[in-house]
Every structure is written in structure tokens, then in C-alpha cells.
Amino acid sequence: MGNYQAAKKTVLQYYEALEQAKPEQARAVLERFMPEDYDWKSVYPFRELKGREEAADTFWKPLKESITSLQRRMDIFIAGNNEMDGEQWVMSMGHFMGLFDQDFLRIRHTGKMVSLRYAEFSCVKGEKITKTGLFLDLIGWMQQAGVNPLPPSTGQYFIYPGPRMHDGLLFEDAPEEEGKKTLAVVNAMVEDLDRINKSGSMAPPSPEELARSWNEDMIWYGPAGIGATYTIPRYIRQHTGPFRQGLGDKTFNGHKVRFAEGNFACFFGWPNLTNRGTGGFLGMPAGSQRADMQVVDVYCRRGDKLSENWVLIDLPWWLKQQGLDIFQRTAEILNP
């Protein structure tokens, strides 16, 4: 078995304290669980915040003021040792749910329920959370508020479910050998994609190539703006084909964190990828600027292959690097 009970307990206690806290109490919660030199990374427009006070005041307090009665609804909860450096991390994936009662990022509030998809990575040392990577699907939030800043997507965005077998909450540590199996499949898949990138090919992998790592009935849950897709043939048609054909000069930069527990694995990079839009991706025109992509992948293995994949991409940051700030543009048009 793994040895992650202490780290999991710390993270779960933090989640509970933060959920129960009023907006103005967010700083006190982070002061309890984080050291002074706490490092916090997230999506645009927040990006990197230094110290627990800045993370609390810049993100958590405004979020809790905006989404009242905020709940964290987890679908996956795992822990493991980072393959990059051996540090112990805990990952939670699911949705923040509540009532959208105040504007956020100048997105007009609706007074209705909203579900904000997230994946949160917590590095635990002793009884403190020293580093966080919190990734959010803010375009999905915008769409629920009646605002779509992008052209129609190739896949279908909706409020995504957790694992089909409802077995993603590993409050008890899973057998280590199962995590090793999962990570081996993920690493083989990553190596296949990296070889394609280095070849310069803009063609998607073939069904036969994908079938080495993926079950035929795979589900890929992509970020709003791209959407989800189901089965290998439809995945090629609705995501990896448009992704590979609409992006050139691809460089894989590696991952900052990657680990697995049981049938589940996850990773994120800072950045994972660097590429250039050659026209068509997200329905956008070509551009000359190479841009970084921060990507989160969470995987579920069934048998010897991957079956489900939840993905978050900081698309607002990728667009911002090319001169389009979707939050500023949306606010100037709809909420001046």
C-alpha cells in the first residue's frame, strides 16, 4: 500500500476549513495550513501568486464572495510521489458549486447555480501544504453565465461526470503496484505523442497508434472551447485531429508534477507545451506568435489501457499571449 494517509488528512482538513470559512476568513485558513513562502500557481488572469496572503486575498476571498454557499464536489482524490522529484502530492478533481451572486472577472452574475470545474494539486511536507497548482475551466463558467467568447467547439461541453465506476475517491491508499501499472501506460502514451511532435508531423495519431494506450470506448473530457468526445474515431475527428492540424511548431516541455495511485494518474506542466496557431484551432485564425499551454490531464485506467481522461487547458492564457484577452473583451462588450 501507499503511505499517503497523513498528506491526505492534511488536504482534507484544509478543504473542510476553507469551505466553512467566510470570505474574509480565507486568509486565516491559509495561514493555518500553508507556510509563509507558499507557492500558488493557477490559470490566467491569476497565474502565479507568492505567499498565502496574496493567494487568499487575490483568489479565494473574491471567489467566495462571488459564489455563495460554495461547495467542493470531488470526483477524484488521489496521492502519490511526484515522478519528477519524489515530493508527495495530493490531487483533487471535481467542481466548485454554488450560487453565482456577484460578478467575477467582470463576468455578470446570474443569481443561479454555477459549476466551476477544477483540478487542484497540493504538495504536502509535514503538516503543511507548501505548493499548489489550481486549474479551472473559466470558459465553462462563462458559458453557464450565458457568455461564449469562442466560436462553436468541435466537441461537446457539459457538466462532466466523474469516473464511470464511481471509484475515484481514494481516501484509503491503493496498492502501489496498481499505480505503477497506470503510470506506465500514461508514460508510454506521452512518449508516443512526443515522438510525433518531434517528427514535425501535423497529422493526428492513427486509430491503431491510439489503441496501444486507449480502450476503444475512451472518453476525453476537454475544456470548454473544445469540449468532450467519445470513442477513438470520434476523438480523432473532434479533438486530436483539429488540435494537431491547427497547431504547428510544437514543443513538449515536460511536466512539473506527475504521479499515479490505483487506477488513476495525473500531471500538469508549467508549461507542458509550446506551439503556434496555424489556423483553425478553436475556430481562430493563424498567428505568428508561439504560445505556452498549461495543461492538466487526469486519467482512469481500466484493464491494461486508459479509458477516461479529464483535461483542463488554460486557453485564456494561450489566447492572451497572442493578443486576445477574452475576459477584458467580454467585459468591455457585455459589462462595461
N, C-alpha and C positions, 0 to 999 in steps of 0.2 A: 504494500500500500504506500501511497504518498505520505508526506509529512507536512501537510498544509493546514492543519486544524487551527493553529494559533493565528496564522495570517488571515484565514477565512473569518475567524471570530472577530478580529480587529476591524476588517472591512464591513462585516455585517453590523457591528455596533455603530460604526460611523454612519452607515446608511440610515439606520434607525434614528440616530440622534439628529441627522440633517433633515430627515423627513418630518420629525416632530418640531423642529425649530421654526420660529417665526423668522421672517426675512432679516430683521435686524439682529437676530441671534446667530446668523450663519458664520460670522467671524469667530464667535466663541466656540462653535463646534469645530472649526478647522484648527483653532489654537489648541484644542484638546487632542486632536488626532494627528496633526502634522507638525514637523519641526519648523523652525524659523526659516531655514533655507529651502523650503518646499518648492518643488518644480512642477508646474502645471502647464500642460500643452492641450490645445483644443483646436477647433475649426475657426476659420475666418468668420467674423472680424476680431475674435478674441486672441487666437494664435497662442503666444507664449506669455504667461504671467508669472512673475517671480515673487514668491512668498505667499504665505497663507492669507494674509490680509488682502492682498491685491486680488487673489482668486475669489475670496469671499465677496468683496465689495464690487468687483467688476462683473462677475458672472452670477454667483449663487443668489445674492440678495436681489438683483434685478429679475432673475428668473422666477424666484419665489414670489416676488411682488406681482409679476405678470401672470403666472399660472397659479391660481389659488387652489388650496386643498391638494397640493402636489403629491402624487404617489409615484413611487418607483415600482414598476411591474416587471419583474425579471423573468426571462425565458431560459437563459443560460447563465450558470455561475460555476466557474472552474478556477483552478490554481495550478501553478507549475513553476519550474525553474527555467528562466529565460535561456534559450539555446545560445544566445549571443554572449552572455557574461555570467550566467549562473545565478543571478539575482532572483528572488522569489516574487512572483506577481500573482495577482488575483484579477480575473476578468468577469465582468457582469455585462450582459446584453439584454435589452428589452425596450421598454418605453417609459418615458415620464408622462403621466396622465394627470389632467386636472382641468380647471376652468380658465379659459383664456380671457382674463378680466382686465388686463392693462396692456397697452401697446408694448411690443418687444422688438428692438431693432427697427423701430418705426413701422412695424407691421401692425395694421389696425386690429385691435382686439375684437372678438366676436361675442363674448359672454357665453360661449358654448364650450363643450368639451373639446380638448385637443390632445393628440397623442404624438409625442416627440420621440422618435426612435433614437437610441443611443447605444454605444458600447464604451465601457469605462474600464481602463487598465490601471491597477493600483500596485505600486511597488512597496512591499512591506519589509521593514527592518525593525526587529524588536517588536514593539507595540505601536510603531508609528508608520504612517503612510508617507513615504519620502518623495514619491513622484507619481503623477497622474497623467494619463492620456485619455481625454474625454472627447469622444467623437459623436457628432449629432447630425441628423438629417434635417437641416433647417429649411431646405426647399420643400420637403414633405410637410413641414409645419405651414409654410406659406400657402401651399396648395389647399390645406384644410381650412385656411382662412380666406379662401376664395381668390388667391393671387397665384398665378403661374408665370414665373419670369422667363420660361424657356419654351421653345416650340414643342409640339407633340413628341412623346417619347416612343422609343422603339419597343419597349416592354410595358408592363402594366404596374403602376404604383398603387398600393393599397396598404392598409394596416397589416403588416406581415405577422404571421403566426410564429410560434417557437417550433422546436423540433417535432416532427410528426409523431414520435413515440412519447412525447412529453417527459423526457428523461434528462433534460439539460441542467437541472439544478443539483449539482454535486456537492451538497452540504457535507456528506461523508466522502472521504478521499477514495478515489478509484484505484484499482490495481495499476501499478506502474507500467507493466508490460502492455496494457491496453493503450496507454498514452503514447508509448514508443511506437506502436503499430500505426496509430493515427498520424503522428508526426512524420513517420517515414513516407506515408502516402502523400502528405502535403508537400514535403520537401522534393519528392520526385516530380510532382506536378509543377512546382515552382521552377525546377531545373529545366523541364521541358519548355516552359514559356520563355525562360531566359535564353535558351538556345535559339528560339525563333526570333527574339528581339535582336540578338547579336548577328543573326543572318541577314538582317535588313528587310526580311520579307514583311509585307503588309497584309498577306493573306491570313485568314484565321486557321487555327488547327483543324485538321480533318476530323470527322467523326471517329475514325479508328484511333487517331492520336489521343483524342479526349477520353475515349473508352478505356485507355490504360489506367486512368486515375478516377474516372467518374462512372457511377451507375447510369444506366440508360434513362431512368426516370429522375434524374437530378433536378433539383430546383435551385435557381440562382436568384436571390433576393437583392436586387441592386438598389442604389439610391434613387430618390425621386429625381426626375430628369432623364433617367434611363429606364427604371422600372424592373420588374421581376420577369423571369421566363422559366419555362418548364420543358424538360427533355433535352437531350443533346442536340438534335436537329434544330429545335426552336431556339436554343441558347446560341447556336452559331448564327442563326438568322437575325435574332433580336438583340444580341449584345456583342459577342466576341467578334463577329463579322464587322458590324459598324465601328466598333472600338478600334480594331486593328486597321481597317481601311481608312478611317478618318483621322488617324494619328500617325505621324512619322517621327523619325529621329528618336526612337525610343531607347531609353537607358534605364536599366533596373539598378537602383541604388542600394538595394538590400533592405533589411528590416532592423528596426530598433529593438523590438520585442517579438519573440516567437516561442510558443510553448503549447503543450497539449496535456489534457487529462482525460482518461477514459476514451470515449468515442469522439471527443471534441478537441478542436485546436483553434488557435487564433494567432494573429500577428498584426502589427502595424509598422509603418516606416515613417521617417521624417527627413526627406520624403521617400516614398517607395520608388516612384517613377519620375522621370523627366521626359517630356515629349513635346511635339509641336502639332497643332491642328492643321491638317492638310485639306480640310473641308468636309462637312457632313456630320461630324461628331456633335451630338446634342442639337443637331439642326443648325449649327453655327458655320459661318464661312471660314475659309482658310486664314491663317495668320502667320507672321514671320517669327513671333516670339516663342521660344521654348519655355515651358512652364512646368513647375513641380506639381506632383499629385501626392497628397496624403491619403492613404488607403488603409482601411481595416477589413480584414477577412476573418470570419468565424465559420468553422467547418464542422460538419457532422459526418462521421464515417459509419456506414452500415456494411458489415462484412469486410471485404478487403478494399473497398473503394469509397470515395466520397459521395454523399447523397444529397446534402443540403449545404448551401453557402450563403451566409448573410454578409452583405458588403456595404460599407459606407465609404464614400469618396468625398473629400472636401471640394466639391465642384465650385462653390462660390470663390474659394481661394484660387483654383485653377483659372477661372474666368477673370478674377481681379488682376492677376499677373499679366493678363492680355488687354487690360484697359476697361473691362466691364465690371462695375460694382453693382451686382443685382439688388443689394439692399438699398443703396443710395438711389439707383434709378427707380426702383419700385416706390420708395417713399416720396421722391420728388413728383412722381406722376399721381399716386393714389393717396398720399398722406402728407401734403406739403405743409 
